[in-house]
Amino acid sequence: MSSPTNHLFDAYFTQPAMRQIFSDHGRLQGMLDFEAALARAEASTGLIPAEVLGAIVTACRAERYDVDALAMDIGIAGNSAIPLVKALGKQVAEQNPMAERYVHLGATSQDVMDSGLVLQLRAALQLLENDLARLADALAEQALLHAATPMAGRTWLQQATPVTLGMKIAGWLGAITRHRQRLVEIKPRLLCLQFGGASGSLAALGDQAFGVAQALAAELQLNLPDQPWHTHRDRLVEFASVLGMIAGSLGKVGRDLSLLMQTEVAEVFEPGAPGKGGSSTMPHKRNPVSGAVMIGAATRAPGLVATMFAAMPQEHERSLGLWHAEWETLPQLCCLVSGSLQQALQVVPGLAVDAERMLHNLQMTQGLVLAEAVSIALARCIGRDAAHHLIEQCCRRAVEQGAHLREVLGNEPQVIAHLSVDALDRLLDPAHYLGQAQRWVERAVADHQAFTL
C-alpha cells in the first residue's frame, strides 16, 4: 500500500528535524520506548521474570512494524496503542512465546500514547530551546550593532517619534528571552510520566504498582507526577500556550520586517539569495518570504491553541473525543513554531539595513515627528496646554504651506521668544530625541546574557 504524502510545503513551514520527531516513526518509537521501559521497570521490581526482558526490548524498534497496516487497524481500534501492542505481542512471541504474556502488563492505551508523546515533546523542546538560543544570540548582536541607528517610530502605522532600530530589535529579543524562561519553567510539569492503568488506580499491579511507577519514571528519565493525569490536560495546554506565544512573537518579527520592506519604506530587508522573494511575473519584486511564514504560523497557531483549551473538560477518567482532538494538534503546533524559527534564523543574522533611507524617511514629515520635543521644551516656559496648542497650530501651518516645521517655528513669535535658534535646531535633530533607546537595548541584551549564563 502506497501512502500519500504532503511534503510540498514541509521545507517552507516545518523544520525537518521537528517533522522527524512527529513522524509516524517518531510516534511509534515513543510508544515502544515506553513499552521497553515498562518491561525493564517490572523486571527490576520482580513483577515479571528477567528472562523475558530481552525479547520484549528487542521487539521495541519502530522499523520492525508496518505503518500502513497499523494505520488501517487504528481506524478500527480507536487509538494507536491497541494495534501496536498487539503487533508488539506477536513480535515478542516469535522470539519467546512465554514473554508475550508480560507485554504491556498493567498499562492502558493512554499510558502508552501520552508517555510516548511526552518523550516526543522532550525531543521537541530540545530543538526549540537550541533554536531560540541561536535566535536570541543573533538578535542581541543586531540590537547592539544598531543601538544608535535612528529610525521613525510608528504608531497606528503612522510616523510617531524617533526610535532606533536597535531598540526595535531589543523588543524582539526581550520576548524571545521570556519564552526561553517559560520553557525552562514548564519542564518539571510537562515532562511527566503517564501511568495509571485502566482507570488511573494501577489496581492491576497490586502492591507493586507504585514501585513499578517509580522505576518506570526513572527508566524514561521523566518526573513522577502526584497522580496519573489521563483527563487533566493542563500540562499539555500550558505547553501549547507557550508555543502559541512563541509563534505570536515570531509573527511580530515577520510583520515588522515585512512592513519595513515595503517599497515606500525600504528600510530593512531580508537577506537576499538567488531566486528568493521573486515573483512569477514581476522581475523587480523582493518579497518577504520568511516574514510570510512567521506571520502565517502566528495566524494558524491561535486556532490550534484554542483546540487544546477546548479539549480540557474531559469526562471522568477517560475522555471520548476530546483526547482524540489533541493527537494531531500539539504536533502541528510544534512543527509550525519550528518552521517559523527556521525562517527567523535565516533572516535575523543577515538583516540588510539602509540607515540612510531611515534618515530620509525621518525627514519626510519635514520635522513633524519631532513636534513633541518642541512642545515639551516650550511647556517649561508657557505651560503644557498652551505649548501643545501652539505647536499643534504650527504643525497645521507647516502642512498647509508645505514648509518644514523648523521654518514655521522660526517665524512664530511665541516660540522664538522662549527657544533660541540653537535650541530649535537641537530639538528638531532626531539623534537628540532618542530617549532611553540605548538603555533599553543594553537591558534586553543583559537579560539575554544573564539567562544564557
C-alpha positions in Angstrom: 0.0 0.0 0.0 1.5 3.4 -1.0 0.7 6.2 1.4 0.0 9.7 0.1 2.5 12.3 1.2 2.2 16.0 2.0 5.8 17.2 1.6 5.5 20.2 -0.8 5.2 22.7 2.0 7.2 21.0 4.7 10.5 22.6 3.9 8.9 26.0 4.0 6.7 25.6 7.1 8.5 23.0 9.2 12.0 22.2 10.4 12.9 18.7 9.1 14.2 17.6 12.5 10.9 18.5 14.1 9.0 16.7 11.4 11.1 13.6 12.1 10.2 13.8 15.8 6.5 13.8 14.9 6.7 11.4 12.0 5.0 8.0 12.1 8.3 6.5 13.1 8.8 9.1 15.9 5.3 8.4 17.3 5.8 4.6 17.2 9.2 4.8 18.7 8.0 6.9 21.6 5.3 4.4 22.4 7.7 1.5 22.0 10.2 3.2 24.3 7.5 3.3 26.9 6.8 -0.4 26.5 10.5 -1.3 26.7 10.9 0.9 29.8 7.8 -0.7 31.4 9.3 -4.2 30.9 12.6 -3.1 32.4 10.8 -1.5 35.4 8.7 -4.5 36.0 11.6 -6.8 35.7 13.7 -4.7 38.1 10.9 -4.9 40.7 10.4 -8.6 40.3 7.0 -8.3 38.7 8.0 -10.1 35.6 10.8 -12.7 35.0 14.1 -11.2 34.0 14.5 -13.8 31.2 11.6 -12.4 29.2 13.0 -8.9 29.1 15.3 -9.4 26.1 12.6 -10.5 23.8 10.4 -7.5 24.7 13.1 -4.9 24.4 14.4 -6.3 21.1 10.9 -6.0 19.6 10.6 -2.3 20.7 12.1 -0.9 17.5 9.8 1.1 15.2 11.3 -0.1 12.0 10.0 -3.6 12.7 6.4 -2.5 12.2 4.2 -2.0 9.2 2.9 1.6 9.5 0.3 1.2 6.7 -1.1 -1.9 8.4 -1.2 -0.1 11.8 -2.9 2.9 10.2 -5.7 0.6 9.0 -6.1 -1.0 12.4 -6.2 2.3 14.2 -9.4 3.2 12.4 -11.0 0.1 13.9 -9.4 0.2 17.4 -9.9 3.9 18.0 -6.3 4.6 19.1 -2.8 3.8 18.0 -1.7 1.9 21.1 -4.1 -1.0 20.7 -2.9 -2.3 17.4 0.7 -1.5 18.2 0.6 -3.5 21.4 -1.0 -6.4 19.5 1.7 -6.3 16.9 4.3 -6.0 19.6 3.0 -9.1 21.3 3.3 -11.0 18.1 6.9 -9.9 17.6 7.8 -10.9 21.1 6.0 -14.3 20.8 8.2 -15.1 17.8 11.2 -14.8 20.0 9.9 -16.1 23.3 6.3 -17.3 23.5 6.3 -17.0 27.3 7.4 -13.4 27.2 4.3 -12.3 25.2 2.1 -12.6 28.3 4.1 -9.9 30.1 3.9 -7.3 27.3 2.1 -4.1 28.4 1.4 -5.5 31.8 -0.7 -3.2 34.0 -0.7 -0.3 31.5 -3.6 1.2 29.4 -3.5 2.6 25.9 -3.4 6.2 27.1 -0.4 5.5 29.3 1.4 4.3 26.1 0.3 7.2 24.0 0.7 10.0 26.5 4.1 8.9 27.7 5.2 8.4 24.2 4.0 11.9 23.4 5.9 13.3 26.3 9.1 11.7 25.1 8.5 13.3 21.7 7.9 16.6 23.4 11.1 16.4 25.3 13.0 16.0 22.0 10.9 18.8 20.5 11.8 21.1 23.5 15.5 20.5 22.9 15.2 21.6 19.3 13.1 24.6 20.2 15.5 25.7 23.0 18.5 25.3 20.8 17.0 27.4 18.0 15.6 30.0 20.4 19.1 30.4 21.9 20.6 30.8 18.5 18.0 33.4 17.5 18.5 35.3 20.8 22.2 35.5 20.1 21.6 36.9 16.6 19.0 39.4 17.9 21.4 40.6 20.6 24.2 41.1 18.1 21.9 43.1 15.8 20.4 45.1 18.6 23.9 46.2 19.7 25.0 46.9 16.1 22.1 49.2 15.5 21.6 50.6 19.0 22.2 54.1 17.8 20.7 53.8 14.3 17.8 56.3 14.2 14.5 55.5 12.5 10.9 56.6 12.7 8.9 55.0 15.4 5.4 54.2 14.1 2.1 54.1 15.9 -1.1 53.2 14.2 1.1 52.7 11.1 1.9 56.4 11.1 5.3 58.0 11.9 5.5 58.9 15.5 8.7 60.0 17.3 12.2 58.7 16.5 13.4 55.4 17.9 16.4 53.3 16.9 16.5 50.0 15.0 18.4 48.5 17.9 15.5 49.4 20.3 13.1 47.7 18.0 15.2 44.6 17.7 15.7 44.6 21.5 12.0 44.4 21.8 12.0 41.2 19.7 14.9 39.9 21.8 13.1 40.5 25.1 10.1 38.4 24.0 12.4 35.6 23.0 14.2 35.6 26.3 10.9 35.4 28.2 9.8 32.5 26.1 13.1 30.7 26.8 12.5 31.3 30.5 8.9 29.9 30.2 10.1 26.7 28.5 12.5 26.1 31.4 9.8 26.8 33.9 7.3 24.4 32.5 9.6 21.4 32.1 9.0 19.9 35.5 5.3 20.0 34.9 5.3 18.9 31.3 7.9 16.1 31.3 5.9 13.8 33.5 5.2 10.1 33.2 1.7 8.9 32.4 1.0 5.6 34.1 -2.4 4.9 35.7 -3.7 1.7 34.1 -7.4 1.2 33.3 -8.9 4.0 35.4 -5.9 5.6 37.0 -5.6 3.5 40.1 -3.0 0.9 38.9 -5.0 -1.7 40.7 -3.9 -4.4 38.2 -0.4 -4.3 39.7 -1.4 -4.6 43.3 1.1 -3.7 46.0 3.9 -3.4 43.5 2.2 -0.6 41.5 3.9 2.4 43.0 7.3 0.8 42.9 6.8 0.0 39.2 5.7 3.6 38.6 8.8 4.9 40.3 11.1 2.6 38.3 9.3 3.4 35.1 9.7 7.1 35.6 13.4 6.6 36.3 13.9 4.4 33.2 12.3 7.1 31.0 14.0 10.0 32.9 10.6 11.6 33.4 9.1 13.1 36.5 6.7 11.0 38.5 3.5 13.2 38.9 1.4 13.2 42.1 -1.1 11.0 40.2 -2.0 10.0 36.7 -3.3 12.8 34.5 -5.4 11.0 31.9 -8.2 13.6 31.9 -6.2 16.5 33.5 -4.6 18.1 30.4 -3.3 21.4 31.9 0.3 20.2 31.3 -0.1 19.9 27.6 -2.3 23.0 27.3 0.3 25.1 29.2 3.0 24.0 26.7 0.6 24.7 23.8 0.0 28.2 25.2 3.8 28.9 25.3 4.1 27.6 21.7 1.3 30.0 20.7 3.1 32.9 22.3 6.4 32.0 20.6 4.5 31.9 17.3 3.0 35.2 18.0 6.3 36.9 18.9 7.9 35.5 15.7 4.9 36.7 13.8 5.6 40.2 15.2 9.1 40.0 13.9 7.8 38.9 10.5 5.2 41.6 10.5 7.6 44.4 11.4 10.1 43.2 8.8 7.5 42.9 6.0 6.3 46.5 6.7 9.9 47.8 6.8 10.4 46.1 3.4 7.5 47.8 1.7 8.6 49.8 -1.3 7.5 53.1 0.2 9.6 52.4 3.4 12.5 50.3 2.2 14.5 50.5 5.5 15.3 46.9 6.4 15.3 43.8 4.2 15.5 40.1 4.5 18.9 38.9 3.2 19.0 38.2 -0.5 19.6 34.9 -2.1 19.3 33.6 -5.7 15.6 33.3 -6.5 14.4 34.3 -3.1 11.4 36.6 -2.9 10.8 36.8 -6.6 7.6 37.0 -8.5 6.4 34.7 -11.3 5.6 37.8 -13.4 7.3 40.9 -11.9 11.1 40.8 -12.1 11.6 43.7 -9.7 9.9 42.1 -6.7 11.7 41.3 -3.5 9.0 39.7 -1.4 9.4 39.0 2.4 9.1 35.2 2.0 10.5 34.4 5.5 8.2 37.0 7.1 5.3 35.3 5.4 6.0 32.0 7.1 6.3 33.8 10.5 3.1 35.7 10.0 1.4 32.5 8.7 2.4 30.5 11.7 1.2 33.2 14.1 -2.1 33.2 12.3 -2.6 29.5 12.5 -1.3 28.9 16.0 -4.2 30.5 18.0 -6.7 28.1 16.5 -4.6 25.1 17.4 -4.1 26.5 21.0 -7.8 27.1 21.2 -8.4 23.4 20.3 -6.2 22.4 23.2 -8.1 24.6 25.5 -11.4 23.3 24.2 -10.3 19.8 24.9 -9.7 20.4 28.6 -13.1 19.5 30.2 -12.6 15.8 29.7 -15.1 13.3 31.0 -14.4 11.3 34.2 -11.3 9.1 33.9 -11.0 8.7 30.1 -12.3 11.1 27.5 -14.3 10.5 24.4 -13.2 12.7 21.5 -11.6 15.5 23.5 -8.4 13.4 24.0 -8.5 12.5 20.3 -8.6 16.2 19.4 -5.2 16.6 20.9 -3.4 13.9 18.9 -2.5 16.0 15.8 -3.0 19.4 17.3 0.1 19.6 19.5 2.5 18.1 16.9 1.2 20.6 14.4 1.9 23.4 16.8 5.4 22.2 17.4 6.0 21.9 13.6 4.6 25.3 12.9 6.8 27.0 15.5 9.9 25.1 14.4 9.3 26.3 10.8 8.8 29.9 11.9 12.0 29.7 13.9 14.0 28.4 11.0 12.8 31.4 8.9 13.7 33.8 11.7 17.2 32.2 11.9 17.6 32.7 8.1 16.7 36.3 8.3 17.9 37.9 11.5 21.7 37.3 11.3 21.8 38.8 7.8 19.4 41.7 8.0 20.1 44.3 5.3 19.7 47.7 6.8 19.6 51.0 4.9 20.4 53.6 7.6 20.4 56.4 5.0 16.8 55.5 4.0 15.8 55.6 7.6 17.1 59.2 8.0 15.4 60.1 4.7 12.1 58.7 6.0 12.5 60.7 9.2 12.6 63.9 7.1 9.6 63.0 5.1 7.3 64.9 7.5 9.6 67.9 7.5 10.1 67.9 11.2 6.6 67.0 12.3 7.8 63.8 14.0 9.8 66.0 16.5 6.9 68.3 17.3 6.5 66.6 20.7 10.1 67.5 21.6 9.5 71.2 20.9 6.1 71.1 22.7 7.7 69.6 25.8 10.5 72.2 25.8 8.1 75.0 25.3 5.8 73.7 28.1 8.5 74.5 30.6 8.1 78.2 29.7 4.4 78.7 28.9 2.7 75.6 30.4 1.7 72.3 28.9 -1.7 73.1 27.4 -0.6 76.4 25.9 2.5 74.8 24.4 0.6 71.9 23.0 -2.0 74.1 21.4 0.6 76.5 19.9 2.8 73.7 18.4 -0.3 72.0 17.0 -1.2 75.2 15.2 2.4 75.4 13.9 2.2 71.8 12.6 -1.0 72.6 10.7 0.5 75.7 9.1 3.6 73.6 8.1 1.3 71.1 6.4 -0.8 73.7 4.7 2.2 75.6 3.4 4.3 72.6 2.6 7.0 74.0 4.7 9.5 72.5 7.2 8.3 72.8 10.8 11.6 74.5 11.6 10.8 77.3 9.3 7.3 77.8 10.8 8.6 77.7 14.3 11.3 80.2 13.5 8.6 82.6 12.3 6.4 82.2 15.4 7.0 85.0 17.9 5.7 82.9 20.8 8.2 80.2 20.1 11.3 82.2 19.4 10.6 84.3 22.5 11.5 81.3 24.6 13.5 78.9 22.4 16.8 80.0 20.7 17.9 79.1 17.2 20.3 76.6 18.6 17.7 75.1 20.8 15.2 74.7 17.9 17.9 73.1 15.8 18.8 70.6 18.5 15.1 69.8 19.3 14.5 69.0 15.6 17.5 66.7 15.3 16.3 63.0 15.6 19.6 62.0 17.1 18.9 64.1 20.2 15.4 62.7 20.8 16.1 59.0 21.3 15.3 58.9 25.0 16.3 55.7 26.7 16.6 53.7 23.5 20.2 52.8 24.2 19.4 51.8 27.7 16.6 49.5 26.6 19.0 47.8 24.2 21.6 47.3 27.0 18.9 45.9 29.4 17.5 43.5 26.9 20.9 42.2 26.0 21.9 41.9 29.7 18.7 39.8 30.3 19.6 37.6 27.4 23.2 37.2 28.6 22.1 36.5 32.2 19.7 33.8 31.1 22.3 32.2 28.8 24.9 32.1 31.5 
